[in-house]
Amino acid sequence: MKDVQNQSDSRGVEIQKVGIKDFELPIVIQRKDAEDKVIYASATCGVTLPAHYKGTHMSRFVEVLNEWRGKKTLDIKNCVEAMVEKLDAKSAYLKFDFKYFIDKKSPVTGISAPMCYDCTFEGVLDNYQEEDEEYRFFLGVKVPVTTLCPCSKEISNYGAHNQRAIVSVKVTYPEDEHVWIEDLVSRIEKTASSELYPLLKREDEKYVTEHAYDNPKFVEDVLRDVVLMLRNDDKIDSFEVECESLESIHNHSAWAYQQEG
């Protein structure tokens, strides 16, 4: 049959990324101190398209993802390499969005329940099989925490406003290193006024409330502490950090952002 996608295009525009988005599939990922686990993920992937090609072959992305989802553990680099080869491209991009559950114990009673974190794996491969070929992997996590306002605590006779905040971190590291989601999440949680927990009894709630009150933090404080933590990690090559405080006494969020490396 006639292949319209392989026809030529005369507009002279090379497309940086073209592919599929929100393709849902199960993938196998490694867990720290636990068996590998099958999780639900949503994939976004694309390749470069030379200016002289009218279109790419969308079905080939699904073919590659379908082949690689069944591997014992997911290898993002090999997956993007398969994409550039199958689609005859020079660069490729692949991202998996997924929810990751970590069992977490309440701080006083020690009752365990699953805590959910939004996570991402991203792989970027540029200039495949050329002298300047470069592959980068990104691990992203979004960690909900509590922040308590230092200013509110200082000026109030009693109490201080506190709220949930989201700390979003994306890191890169060398191929011969490994950063566990569990470790990264735990270290981020310790920079806040208090951690969040999936299940709290009265004794736990008392502890969390008082701990946050004794540990007031602006978004600037949380961001700086996360930045210093990542700067001091020899495994980390580069990072992005964003802290958004969902303010309880304002109809807007407080926000801070930093990118390094």
Secondary structure as UniProt FT lines:
FT   HELIX           4..6
FT   STRAND          15..31
FT   TURN            32..33
FT   STRAND          34..49
FT   TURN            51..52
FT   HELIX           58..68
FT   TURN            69..70
FT   HELIX           76..86
FT   TURN            87..88
FT   STRAND          92..105
FT   TURN            107..109
FT   STRAND          112..126
FT   TURN            128..129
FT   TURN            131..132
FT   STRAND          134..148
FT   HELIX           150..155
FT   STRAND          162..172
FT   TURN            175..176
FT   HELIX           181..189
FT   TURN            190..191
FT   STRAND          194..195
FT   HELIX           202..213
FT   HELIX           219..231
FT   TURN            234..235
FT   STRAND          238..245
FT   STRAND          254..260
//
